[in-house]
């Protein structure tokens, strides 16, 4: 069950990244705007890295055993 949740999250996150940062990058490349393209590549890298860190943190939290209530 956790696997499906992670897959669903990953697909949703990837869709969001492509729609936002990916389309902006494509538009800048189409306009031959090198400066904006470089900036957007950097932003895309940051967003992907943040998503990877978020997924890693979530997987660590999912693996932790729950503490019994006192």
N, C-alpha and C positions, 0 to 999 in steps of 0.2 A: 504494500500500500504506500509506503514512504517513497518507493521508487517512482510510482506514478505521479506523486505530488512533485517530486524533483523534476521529472521530465516535463510536466505541465508548466512548472515555474520557468524552466529553462527555455521552453518554446515561447512562452509569453514574453520573457525578457529579451530573447533574441529578436522577436518580432518588433518589439518596442525600439530596440537599438537600431535595427535596419530602417524602420520607418522614420525615425528622427535623425540620427546622425548620418546614416547611410545615404538617405535621400539628399540631405544638405551637401554632403561630399560630392555626390553625383552631379548636382546642379553647379557647384563651383568648378568641377572638372569640365563640365560641358561649356561653361563660360570661359574656360582657359584662365581662370583666376588662380595662379600658382600660390600666391600668398595665402589666400583664403583656404585653398585645398590643403596646404601644409598645416594650417591652424586646425582645420577640421579633422585631419588625420590624427593629430595629437589628441584632440577631444575624443575621437572614436577609440583610441587606445586607452584613454583614461576610463571611459565608460565600460569597455570590455574588462579591464583590470578590476574595476569596482564590482562588476557582476561576478567575476571569478572569486573575489574575496568574500562577497556576500554568500555565494553558494558554499564556499568552504566553511564559513562560520556557521551556516545553517546545518551543514552535515555534521559538524562537531557537536552542535547543540542536540541534534537528533540522536546522536550516539550516546549521550550522557544518560546514565540511569536516573530515573526520577527518585527523589528523596521521599521516604515515607513521612507522612505528617505525624507530628507528636501528639 
